[in-house]
Amino acid sequence: MVTRNGWSMFCLAAALMACGDSGAGGSAAENGTDTTGGPGGTTQGAPTTGNPSLSDTGSGSAGESDGSTDTTPTTGPAATTTDTGDTSTGTVATTSVDTTSVDTTGDTTSADTDTGDSTTGEPDFCAGEGSILLPGETDKCTGDLGENTFTFALCSCTNFTTAGIFTVDAFNSGDNMPQPLHGGSVGINGNYTTVALADIGGTLWVDGKVSTVAAHEVGEILQCGGDVSATVLSHVNEDAFVEGNIGGLLPLMTIDGDLHQPVGKVNAGANVLGQTIKGPVSVKTPCDCSNPIDIAGIVEGYKMDNDNELAGIDADELADLVLPKQIELPCGVYFFTDIEHLLALKIKLTGRTVIAVEGDLTSIGLFDFELGPDAELDLFIKGNASFADIATIGDTQRPAAFRMYVGGVVTFASLFTFGGNLYQPHAVFNAGGLAEIWGSLFVGGINLLGAFAIHYDEAILDIDGCEPPGGACFDGDDCGNPTPTCKQGECVPCETNEDCGPPLTCQPGGVCFPLPG
C-alpha cells in the first residue's frame, strides 16, 4: 500500500539551466463535445440511447452509512441523504428510492440491465466495467476523456514558477502492491522557473525557457524548443532534444544519453556521455491548450439527461446548505445547479458516477468527497470550485478513479488532500506551503510558494473507455490504446515514439505509455 510518507525528496547538486522559446502547437488533450444534447434518459426506457443501465449499488440507510456497496440489481438507483442539525444528539435521515419501474428479477422497464446494449459502451458499467458516454457522442466515454487528457503529472498552458522544493514521481494504483516508480513527467507551454531543488522523475518537456538556480534533476528525457544554458551541475538521465544552442562557462550539465541538436547549433555547456547526433529537431508543444474540453457543453448535456428522478435527487438538493449534510450516491449520472454548504458536507459514492454542476462548488466548512472501494467519479463543474476549510477530495490510494474538470478557478484556502486528476485550463493553480497532489494537474498556469510534490498515477492511462480499437479517426485524440495512433483516418498501433503524443513513448505491442519505471 502506498502511503503519504513513503516518498522521498532527493538532495541534488546546485544547477542553473535556461531554455529558450519556441513556437506553439498542440497535442494530446481531448476535444470539446457536442452540446446539442445528451443521450436519452434511463427513465425513458431506451437502453440503446439512454444513460447507463443502473444496478443498485447502495440503497442507503436511515443513519450514517458504512460505505458498503450492494451490487444486487433488484432496485433502481437510491440516494441516501442525512441532515444533522445537532450531531451530538442524533440524525434525521431521508431515503429516497424509486421502485415503481423495477422488476425484482433484475430487469427494469426504464433501463435493461441484461442486454448489454446501453449508453455505457459496455454491458456492466455499474458492475465495474466500461464508462459513461459523453453527451452527444456515440463511442466516446468519460474514460476515453480521462486517459487522453492526463498524460503528464503536470501540464501547464503558460508559465511555471516555484520558490520551493519541487518533486515529481509516479506509481500505478492498478498494481497489487503499488510501489514508487521512476516516472512522472512535466510539460510546460511557457517558461519554467525554479529557485530551489527540483527532481522530476520523468520527462521535462518545455516550450519556453527553463531557468533553475538550484540543483536540478531530470529522470528521463529533456525536450527543449530553444536554447539551454548551464553554469553549474545538472543532470539528464536519458536523451536530450534541443532545438537551440547549449551554453555555459563549463560543460557542467551531464546528459547520460544522446544529444539531438540541429546542424549549426553549438554545445558549449553539456558533457554528453552518448553520441551527439546532428540533424533536424522539432520539439512538439506539450500541452494542448488551444482546443479545451467543452465543460459547459458536457454539463448542459447531463442536465438534459441524468438519473436524478430515478434516484429521487433534486437538482437543488446541495444548494444553500446551512446544516451539516451527508449524501450517498449510487452508480449513475447526477446533475446539480450548485453545490454550496456552510458547515460540513460529505458526498459518498458507492459506484461509478458522473456529477455535473451548472454553477459553482463553494465549500465554507469541512468538505469530504469520499469514494468507496468500487467507486469512480467524473466531476464536471461549469463555474468555480473553492474550498475555504479542510477538504478531502478523491482517493490518494486510487487517484485514477477521480477526474475533476473545472471551467473556472479552483481555490484551496486551507489544508487539503487531493487524490485525483484536475483539469483547469483557464486559470493559474496556486499553492502555498507544504502541499501534495496524488494524481495529476492540467492547468492554465502554476505558481508554487512552498514545497510541492506530485505523485502521478499511471493507472489513469489504462482506465476503461468505449472507443473501439481500430476505429475511424480525425486525429490522435480520437484513438486510444491498444490502437493509439491515427494514420490515414484509422486508429492503429504505434510504431515509433513520434506516433505517441507527449510525453508517451511507443512500447512493445504498439501501445503508447510512459517509459518503464
C-alpha positions as CSV (number, residue, x, y, z in Angstrom):
1,M,0.0,0.0,0.0
2,V,1.4,3.4,-0.9
3,T,1.4,5.9,2.0
4,R,1.8,9.7,2.0
5,N,5.1,9.3,3.9
6,G,6.5,6.7,1.6
7,W,8.0,9.1,-0.9
8,S,11.4,10.8,-0.6
9,M,12.9,14.0,-1.9
10,F,16.4,13.9,-3.2
11,C,19.2,16.4,-2.4
12,L,20.9,17.3,-5.6
13,A,24.0,19.3,-6.7
14,A,23.4,23.0,-7.4
15,A,22.3,23.8,-11.0
16,L,21.5,26.7,-13.4
17,M,19.8,25.9,-16.7
18,A,17.9,28.0,-19.2
19,C,15.9,27.0,-22.2
20,G,14.6,29.4,-24.9
21,D,11.2,29.9,-26.5
22,S,9.8,28.0,-29.5
23,G,6.6,28.1,-31.4
24,A,3.1,27.0,-30.4
25,G,1.2,23.9,-31.4
26,G,-0.8,21.3,-29.6
27,S,-1.4,17.7,-29.0
28,A,-2.9,15.0,-26.8
29,A,-5.8,16.7,-25.0
30,E,-9.4,15.8,-25.6
31,N,-11.6,17.8,-28.0
32,G,-14.8,19.6,-26.9
33,T,-18.0,17.7,-27.1
34,D,-21.3,18.3,-29.0
35,T,-23.5,20.5,-26.9
36,T,-26.7,19.8,-28.8
37,G,-27.9,17.4,-26.1
38,G,-27.1,14.2,-24.3
39,P,-28.3,10.7,-24.9
40,G,-31.8,9.8,-24.0
41,G,-32.5,9.3,-20.2
42,T,-32.8,6.0,-18.5
43,T,-36.2,6.9,-17.3
44,Q,-37.4,6.9,-20.9
45,G,-37.0,3.2,-21.4
46,A,-34.4,3.4,-24.2
47,P,-31.3,1.5,-23.2
48,T,-29.7,1.9,-26.6
49,T,-29.6,5.7,-26.3
50,G,-30.0,6.5,-22.7
51,N,-27.7,6.6,-19.7
52,P,-26.1,3.5,-18.2
53,S,-28.2,0.6,-17.1
54,L,-28.4,1.1,-13.4
55,S,-27.9,-1.6,-10.8
56,D,-28.5,-0.7,-7.2
57,T,-25.0,0.0,-5.7
58,G,-26.1,1.2,-2.3
59,S,-29.7,1.7,-1.4
60,G,-28.8,3.8,1.7
61,S,-29.8,3.6,5.3
62,A,-31.6,5.7,7.8
63,G,-28.5,6.8,9.6
64,E,-24.8,7.0,9.0
65,S,-23.7,4.8,6.1
66,D,-20.9,2.3,6.5
67,G,-20.0,2.9,2.8
68,S,-20.7,-0.7,1.8
69,T,-21.9,-1.4,-1.7
70,D,-24.8,-3.6,-2.7
71,T,-24.5,-4.6,-6.3
72,T,-27.6,-6.8,-6.5
73,P,-29.7,-5.4,-9.4
74,T,-33.0,-5.7,-7.6
75,T,-33.8,-2.0,-7.2
76,G,-33.3,1.2,-9.0
77,P,-30.8,4.0,-8.0
78,A,-31.2,5.0,-4.4
79,A,-29.7,8.1,-2.8
80,T,-29.4,8.5,1.0
81,T,-29.3,12.0,2.5
82,T,-28.6,12.8,6.1
83,D,-29.2,16.2,7.6
84,T,-27.5,16.6,11.0
85,G,-28.6,19.7,12.8
86,D,-27.1,18.5,16.1
87,T,-24.6,15.8,15.5
88,S,-24.3,15.1,19.3
89,T,-28.0,14.2,19.7
90,G,-28.7,12.2,16.6
91,T,-29.6,12.4,12.9
92,V,-32.6,12.8,10.7
93,A,-32.3,10.6,7.6
94,T,-34.2,10.9,4.4
95,T,-34.1,7.9,2.0
96,S,-35.5,8.3,-1.5
97,V,-35.9,5.1,-3.6
98,D,-37.8,4.8,-6.8
99,T,-39.1,1.2,-7.3
100,T,-42.1,2.0,-9.4
101,S,-40.5,0.8,-12.7
102,V,-38.4,-2.0,-11.3
103,D,-38.9,-5.7,-11.8
104,T,-37.2,-7.6,-8.9
105,T,-35.9,-10.2,-11.3
106,G,-33.3,-7.7,-12.3
107,D,-34.9,-6.4,-15.5
108,T,-36.2,-2.8,-15.4
109,T,-38.7,-1.1,-17.6
110,S,-36.6,2.1,-17.6
111,A,-33.2,0.5,-18.3
112,D,-32.4,-3.0,-19.4
113,T,-29.5,-4.3,-17.3
114,D,-29.2,-7.6,-19.1
115,T,-29.0,-6.8,-22.8
116,G,-25.6,-5.1,-22.8
117,D,-26.9,-2.6,-25.3
118,S,-26.6,0.6,-23.3
119,T,-25.0,4.1,-23.4
120,T,-22.0,2.9,-21.4
121,G,-20.3,1.2,-24.3
122,E,-20.0,-1.8,-22.0
123,P,-22.8,-4.0,-20.6
124,D,-21.7,-3.9,-17.0
125,F,-20.9,-0.3,-16.2
126,C,-22.4,-0.4,-12.7
127,A,-20.7,-3.7,-12.1
128,G,-17.3,-2.0,-12.7
129,E,-16.7,-2.1,-16.4
130,G,-16.9,0.3,-19.3
131,S,-17.6,4.0,-19.0
132,I,-20.5,6.6,-19.4
133,L,-20.9,8.1,-22.8
134,L,-20.2,11.8,-23.1
135,P,-23.2,13.9,-24.2
136,G,-23.8,13.9,-28.0
137,E,-21.2,11.1,-28.5
138,T,-21.8,7.5,-29.8
139,D,-18.5,5.9,-29.0
140,K,-16.5,8.3,-26.7
141,C,-16.9,7.9,-22.9
142,T,-15.6,9.6,-19.8
143,G,-12.8,7.1,-19.5
144,D,-11.5,7.9,-23.0
145,L,-11.5,11.6,-22.0
146,G,-9.5,10.9,-18.8
147,E,-6.8,8.8,-20.4
148,N,-6.3,11.2,-23.3
149,T,-6.2,14.3,-21.0
150,F,-4.0,13.3,-18.1
151,T,-0.8,12.1,-19.7
152,F,1.5,14.4,-17.7
153,A,1.9,14.6,-14.0
154,L,1.8,18.4,-14.6
155,C,0.7,20.1,-17.8
156,S,0.7,24.0,-17.8
157,C,-0.6,26.1,-20.6
158,T,1.6,29.0,-19.5
159,N,4.5,29.7,-17.1
160,F,5.7,27.5,-14.3
161,T,7.2,29.2,-11.2
162,T,8.2,27.7,-7.9
163,A,10.2,29.2,-5.0
164,G,10.2,25.9,-3.1
165,I,11.3,22.3,-3.4
166,F,9.5,20.6,-6.4
167,T,9.4,16.9,-6.8
168,V,7.6,14.6,-9.2
169,D,7.4,10.8,-9.1
170,A,5.0,8.1,-10.1
171,F,3.2,4.9,-9.1
172,N,0.5,2.7,-10.5
173,S,-2.6,2.1,-8.3
174,G,-3.6,-0.8,-10.5
175,D,-0.7,-2.9,-9.2
176,N,-1.4,-5.4,-6.5
177,M,1.2,-3.7,-4.3
178,P,1.9,-0.2,-5.7
179,Q,5.5,0.9,-5.4
180,P,7.2,4.2,-6.2
181,L,8.2,4.3,-9.9
182,H,10.8,6.3,-11.8
183,G,8.5,8.5,-13.7
184,G,6.0,11.4,-13.7
185,S,6.5,14.0,-16.5
186,V,6.2,17.8,-16.6
187,G,5.0,19.7,-19.7
188,I,5.2,23.5,-19.8
189,N,3.9,25.6,-22.7
190,G,5.5,28.8,-21.3
191,N,8.6,29.4,-19.2
192,Y,9.9,27.0,-16.5
193,T,11.5,28.7,-13.4
194,T,12.7,27.2,-10.2
195,V,14.8,28.8,-7.4
196,A,15.0,25.7,-5.2
197,L,15.7,22.0,-5.5
198,A,13.8,20.2,-8.3
199,D,13.6,16.5,-9.1
200,I,11.4,15.4,-12.0
201,G,11.2,11.6,-12.2
202,G,10.0,11.5,-15.8
203,T,10.5,13.8,-18.9
204,L,10.8,17.5,-18.8
205,W,9.1,19.0,-21.9
206,V,9.3,22.7,-22.2
207,D,8.3,25.1,-24.9
208,G,9.7,28.3,-23.4
209,K,12.7,29.0,-21.1
210,V,13.9,26.7,-18.3
211,S,15.6,28.7,-15.5
212,T,17.0,26.9,-12.4
213,V,19.2,28.4,-9.7
214,A,19.5,25.2,-7.5
215,A,20.0,21.5,-8.0
216,H,18.0,20.1,-10.9
217,E,17.4,16.5,-12.0
218,V,15.5,15.1,-15.0
219,G,14.9,11.4,-14.6
220,E,14.2,10.7,-18.2
221,I,14.3,12.8,-21.4
222,L,14.8,16.6,-21.8
223,Q,12.8,18.2,-24.6
224,C,13.6,21.9,-25.3
225,G,12.4,24.1,-28.1
226,G,15.1,26.7,-27.7
227,D,18.5,27.3,-26.0
228,V,19.9,25.6,-22.9
229,S,22.3,27.3,-20.6
230,A,24.0,25.5,-17.7
231,T,26.6,27.1,-15.4
232,V,26.5,24.6,-12.5
233,L,25.9,20.9,-12.2
234,S,22.6,19.5,-13.6
235,H,21.7,16.1,-14.9
236,V,19.6,14.4,-17.6
237,N,19.3,10.6,-17.2
238,E,18.3,9.9,-20.8
239,D,18.5,11.7,-24.2
240,A,18.2,15.4,-24.8
241,F,16.4,17.0,-27.8
242,V,17.4,20.7,-28.1
243,E,16.4,23.0,-30.9
244,G,18.9,25.7,-30.0
245,N,22.4,26.2,-28.5
246,I,23.7,24.8,-25.2
247,G,25.8,27.4,-23.5
248,G,27.8,27.7,-20.3
249,L,31.2,28.6,-19.0
250,L,32.0,25.0,-18.4
251,P,30.3,21.7,-19.5
252,L,28.7,21.1,-16.1
253,M,25.5,19.7,-17.4
254,T,25.6,15.9,-17.9
255,I,23.5,14.1,-20.5
256,D,23.7,10.4,-19.9
257,G,22.2,9.5,-23.3
258,D,22.4,11.1,-26.7
259,L,22.2,14.8,-27.6
260,H,20.0,15.6,-30.6
261,Q,20.7,19.1,-32.0
262,P,20.3,20.8,-35.3
263,V,23.3,21.4,-37.6
264,G,24.8,24.8,-36.9
265,K,23.8,24.9,-33.2
266,V,26.6,24.8,-30.6
267,N,27.0,22.7,-27.5
268,A,29.4,24.5,-25.1
269,G,27.8,23.6,-21.8
270,A,26.9,19.9,-21.7
271,N,29.0,16.7,-21.2
272,V,27.4,14.1,-23.4
273,L,28.0,10.5,-22.4
274,G,26.3,9.1,-25.5
275,Q,26.5,10.4,-29.1
276,T,25.9,13.9,-30.4
277,I,23.5,13.5,-33.4
278,K,23.2,16.5,-35.7
279,G,20.0,16.8,-37.7
280,P,16.6,18.3,-37.6
281,V,15.0,18.6,-34.2
282,S,11.3,19.5,-33.7
283,V,10.0,19.7,-30.2
284,K,6.2,19.4,-30.0
285,T,4.3,21.8,-27.8
286,P,3.5,19.5,-24.8
287,C,0.0,20.6,-23.7
288,D,-3.0,21.0,-26.0
289,C,-4.4,24.3,-24.6
290,S,-5.8,25.7,-27.9
291,N,-8.6,23.1,-28.0
292,P,-10.0,22.9,-24.5
293,I,-12.6,20.4,-23.4
294,D,-16.2,21.8,-23.7
295,I,-17.0,21.5,-20.0
296,A,-20.1,23.8,-20.3
297,G,-21.5,21.7,-23.2
298,I,-20.9,18.5,-21.2
299,V,-22.7,19.9,-18.2
300,E,-25.6,21.0,-20.3
301,G,-25.9,17.6,-21.9
302,Y,-26.1,15.9,-18.5
303,K,-28.6,18.5,-17.3
304,M,-30.9,17.3,-20.0
305,D,-30.2,13.6,-19.4
306,N,-29.4,12.2,-15.9
307,D,-30.6,9.8,-13.3
308,N,-31.8,12.4,-10.7
309,E,-35.5,11.5,-11.0
310,L,-34.9,7.7,-10.8
311,A,-32.8,8.2,-7.7
312,G,-35.0,10.7,-6.1
313,I,-32.5,13.5,-6.2
314,D,-33.5,17.2,-6.7
315,A,-31.1,19.4,-8.8
316,D,-31.1,21.9,-5.9
317,E,-30.5,19.4,-3.2
318,L,-27.0,20.6,-2.4
319,A,-27.5,24.3,-2.9
320,D,-27.5,26.8,0.1
321,L,-26.9,24.2,2.8
322,V,-26.8,25.6,6.3
323,L,-26.8,22.4,8.4
324,P,-24.3,19.6,8.1
325,K,-25.3,17.1,5.4
326,Q,-24.3,13.7,4.1
327,I,-25.5,12.3,0.8
328,E,-24.8,8.9,-0.7
329,L,-25.0,8.4,-4.5
330,P,-25.0,5.1,-6.2
331,C,-23.8,4.4,-9.8
332,G,-25.3,6.8,-12.3
333,V,-25.3,10.4,-13.7
334,Y,-26.4,13.3,-11.4
335,F,-27.0,17.0,-12.1
336,F,-26.8,19.8,-9.6
337,T,-27.4,23.5,-10.1
338,D,-24.8,24.4,-7.4
339,I,-23.0,22.8,-4.5
340,E,-22.9,25.2,-1.6
341,H,-22.5,24.5,2.1
342,L,-21.7,26.4,5.3
343,L,-20.7,23.8,7.9
344,A,-19.9,20.3,6.7
345,L,-20.8,18.3,3.6
346,K,-19.8,14.7,2.8
347,I,-20.7,13.2,-0.6
348,K,-20.2,9.4,-0.5
349,L,-20.0,7.5,-3.8
350,T,-20.6,3.7,-3.9
351,G,-20.4,3.1,-7.6
352,R,-19.2,4.6,-10.9
353,T,-20.6,8.1,-11.1
354,V,-20.8,11.3,-13.1
355,I,-21.7,14.6,-11.3
356,A,-22.4,17.7,-13.4
357,V,-22.6,21.1,-11.7
358,E,-24.1,24.0,-13.6
359,G,-22.8,26.7,-11.3
360,D,-20.1,26.7,-8.6
361,L,-18.9,24.3,-5.9
362,T,-18.5,26.5,-2.8
363,S,-17.3,25.0,0.4
364,I,-17.1,27.2,3.5
365,G,-16.8,24.4,6.1
366,L,-15.5,20.8,6.1
367,F,-15.8,19.0,2.8
368,D,-15.3,15.4,2.0
369,F,-15.6,13.7,-1.4
370,E,-15.4,10.0,-0.4
371,L,-15.0,7.3,-2.9
372,G,-15.9,3.8,-1.9
373,P,-13.6,0.9,-2.9
374,D,-15.5,0.3,-6.2
375,A,-16.4,3.9,-6.9
376,E,-15.2,6.2,-9.7
377,L,-16.1,9.8,-10.3
378,D,-16.0,12.2,-13.2
379,L,-16.9,15.7,-11.9
380,F,-17.7,18.5,-14.3
381,I,-18.1,22.0,-12.9
382,K,-19.1,24.8,-15.3
383,G,-18.1,27.5,-12.8
384,N,-15.6,27.7,-10.0
385,A,-14.6,25.4,-7.1
386,S,-13.5,26.9,-3.8
387,F,-12.6,25.2,-0.5
388,A,-12.2,27.6,2.5
389,D,-11.6,24.9,5.2
390,I,-10.2,21.4,5.4
391,A,-11.1,19.4,2.2
392,T,-10.6,15.8,1.4
393,I,-11.2,15.2,-2.3
394,G,-10.8,11.8,-4.1
395,D,-8.7,8.9,-3.0
396,T,-4.9,9.1,-2.6
397,Q,-4.7,5.3,-2.9
398,R,-6.6,5.4,-6.3
399,P,-6.1,8.8,-7.9
400,A,-7.0,7.4,-11.4
401,A,-10.6,6.8,-10.1
402,F,-11.3,10.6,-9.8
403,R,-11.3,13.1,-12.7
404,M,-12.3,16.7,-12.0
405,Y,-13.0,19.2,-14.9
406,V,-13.5,22.8,-13.9
407,G,-14.3,25.6,-16.3
408,G,-13.3,28.4,-13.9
409,V,-10.9,28.5,-11.0
410,V,-10.1,26.0,-8.2
411,T,-9.0,27.6,-4.9
412,F,-7.7,25.9,-1.8
413,A,-7.6,28.3,1.1
414,S,-6.6,25.9,3.8
415,L,-5.4,22.3,4.3
416,F,-6.5,19.9,1.6
417,T,-5.9,16.3,0.5
418,F,-6.3,15.7,-3.2
419,G,-6.3,12.3,-4.8
420,G,-7.3,12.7,-8.4
421,N,-6.8,14.4,-11.7
422,L,-7.6,18.1,-12.1
423,Y,-8.3,19.8,-15.4
424,Q,-8.4,23.6,-15.0
425,P,-7.1,25.1,-18.3
426,H,-8.3,28.7,-18.0
427,A,-6.7,29.7,-14.7
428,V,-3.5,29.6,-12.7
429,F,-3.2,27.0,-10.0
430,N,-1.8,28.5,-6.8
431,A,-0.4,26.6,-3.8
432,G,1.3,27.9,-0.7
433,G,3.1,26.0,2.0
434,L,3.6,22.2,2.0
435,A,1.3,20.5,-0.4
436,E,1.0,17.2,-2.3
437,I,-1.1,16.1,-5.2
438,W,-1.7,12.4,-5.7
439,G,-2.7,12.2,-9.4
440,S,-2.1,15.0,-11.9
441,L,-2.8,18.6,-12.9
442,F,-3.7,20.1,-16.2
443,V,-3.8,23.9,-15.5
444,G,-3.7,27.2,-17.2
445,G,-0.5,28.1,-15.2
446,I,1.1,27.2,-11.9
447,N,2.6,29.3,-9.1
448,L,4.1,27.4,-6.1
449,L,5.5,29.1,-3.0
450,G,6.4,26.2,-0.8
451,A,7.5,22.6,-1.1
452,F,5.2,20.8,-3.6
453,A,5.1,17.2,-4.7
454,I,3.1,15.4,-7.4
455,H,2.7,11.6,-7.3
456,Y,1.5,10.6,-10.7
457,D,-0.8,7.6,-11.0
458,E,0.0,5.8,-14.3
459,A,-3.3,3.8,-14.0
460,I,-5.1,6.8,-15.5
461,L,-3.6,5.7,-18.8
462,D,-5.4,2.4,-18.6
463,I,-8.9,3.2,-17.4
464,D,-11.9,1.8,-19.2
465,G,-13.3,3.7,-22.1
466,C,-15.5,2.7,-25.0
467,E,-13.7,3.9,-28.2
468,P,-13.5,0.8,-30.3
469,P,-9.9,-0.4,-31.3
470,G,-9.1,0.3,-35.0
471,G,-12.0,2.7,-35.4
472,A,-12.1,5.8,-37.7
473,C,-10.3,8.9,-36.6
474,F,-9.6,12.5,-37.4
475,D,-6.5,12.9,-35.1
476,G,-4.8,11.2,-32.2
477,D,-7.5,12.4,-29.7
478,D,-9.9,10.0,-31.4
479,C,-7.7,7.0,-30.6
480,G,-6.6,5.1,-27.5
481,N,-4.7,2.0,-26.6
482,P,-4.4,-0.6,-28.0
483,T,-4.6,1.4,-31.3
484,P,-3.4,4.8,-30.1
485,T,-2.2,6.3,-33.4
486,C,-4.3,8.0,-36.1
487,K,-3.0,7.2,-39.6
488,Q,-4.9,7.7,-42.8
489,G,-8.2,8.0,-40.9
490,E,-7.8,4.8,-38.9
491,C,-6.7,4.1,-35.4
492,V,-3.6,1.8,-35.5
493,P,-0.8,0.6,-33.1
494,C,2.1,3.0,-32.8
495,E,5.4,2.2,-34.5
496,T,7.7,4.9,-33.2
497,N,7.8,7.4,-30.3
498,E,6.7,10.1,-32.8
499,D,3.4,8.3,-33.1
500,C,2.6,9.0,-29.5
501,G,1.6,12.3,-28.0
502,P,3.8,13.9,-25.4
503,P,5.2,12.6,-23.2
504,L,4.4,9.0,-24.0
505,T,6.6,6.5,-25.9
506,C,5.8,3.6,-28.2
507,Q,6.1,0.4,-26.1
508,P,6.0,-3.3,-27.2
509,G,2.7,-4.3,-28.6
510,G,2.2,-0.8,-30.3
511,V,0.7,0.9,-27.2
512,C,1.7,4.4,-26.0
513,F,2.8,4.5,-22.4
514,P,5.5,6.2,-20.2
515,L,9.0,4.8,-20.2
516,P,9.1,1.7,-17.9
517,G,9.6,2.9,-14.3
